[in-house]
Amino acid sequence: MDEQTWYSIKAKYPIGTFVRGKVIQHQPYGVFLDIGEPGVKGLIRIVDFVDVGEMREDMYPPIGAIVGGIICDNSNRENAQINLSTKPSLIHDFLMNLRKQDEIDPTYLQDM
């Protein structure tokens, strides 16, 4: 993938963004997702599934399953790959940040 296209992808999918994709491949080191971006794959490495305990290949979501994760790295231009994490702690932090944003009442801000 050329550099300009990759920078566009990185801009569209910044670190910390929640992304959903379909599991398309299992590997001993993780699962690949189709995130709906032509030529770009999402990867959830085996170490990025759980905070504590051990994740094993037999625990992977099945091929075809829809999985969501937080983008934790988008620097692999050579493989056109975005790394995701499904660690509960990261998902929790992401959801809490969304909740804080939703708690601001826009009509309250208009009155200021």
MOKAGI-V444295 format. One record per backbone hydrogen bond with DSSP energy under -1.0 kcal/mol. NH is the residue of the N-H (numbers start at 1). CO is the residue of the C=O. Records with the same first field share a line. If there is no record, write none. Layout:
BEGIN
NH=CO  CO
END
This chain:
BEGIN
6=2
7=3
8=4
9=5
10=6
11=7
12=8
13=9
16=71
17=14
19=69
21=67
22=34
23=65
24=32
25=32
27=30
30=27
31=44
32=25
33=42
34=22
40=37
41=80
42=33
43=82
44=31
46=29
48=45
59=56
60=57
64=23
65=62
67=21
69=19
70=85
71=17
72=83
73=83
77=75
81=76
82=41
83=73
84=43
85=70
86=48
91=87
92=88
93=89
94=90
95=91
96=92
97=93
98=94
99=95
100=96
101=97
102=98
103=99
109=105
110=106
111=107
112=109
END
